[in-house]
């Protein structure tokens, strides 16, 4: 399974490498950035591309572990 981007999401080479490393290692990948930069879209596109379910957990500054 490799993520190469989708018709809706054009990923940079560095992002593709990071996503594919996370997939290969079966480890999470923390994506951070300003609002509206495509983090959630990336999650949806990667899940769809590899046929995995997407689990969403909305975290706020007041969320406790």
N, C-alpha and C positions, 0 to 999 in steps of 0.2 A: 504494500500500500504506500503510495507516494502522493503527496499533494503538489500539484503543479500550477495551482491557480484554477479559476473557473471563468466562464464567460462573464460572470457578474463581478469577479474580484481578481484584479491583476496584482499579484504579489511580487515584491522585490526578491532578488536572489537571496539576500540575507534572511528575509522572512521565510522563504521556502525552506532554506537550510534549517532554520530553527524549528519550524513546524515538523519537518520530516525527522529531525533528531528526536523530538518529543514523541512522535509516533513510534519510531524504531525502539526507543528506550522504554516505551510505555510509561512515560512520566508526564506530569502536567507542564504546561508552558504558561508562564505569567506574561500577559500582554498588558502594557500600561501605555497611557497616552491621554491627550486632551479629549474632552467630549466631542463626539462627532467625527473621530478620525478612523472609524471602521473596525473597532475591536470586536463588537458584537457581530457585525457582518462577517468578519473573518471566522468567528466561531461557527456561525451557521453554515458558511460555505465549506469549511473543513469537514464538519460533521456530515454534511450532505455528500461531499466528494468521496469520503471513505466509508460511507454507509453506517455511520455510528449515530446513536441517539445523542441529542444535545441536552445536557442538564444545566439549567440556569439557576444561579444562586445570586440574588441581588444583595450586595454588601454595601452598607452605609458606614459612615464614620462612627456610628454608635453601635455597630454590630460587635458582639463579643464572641470569642472563640469558645 
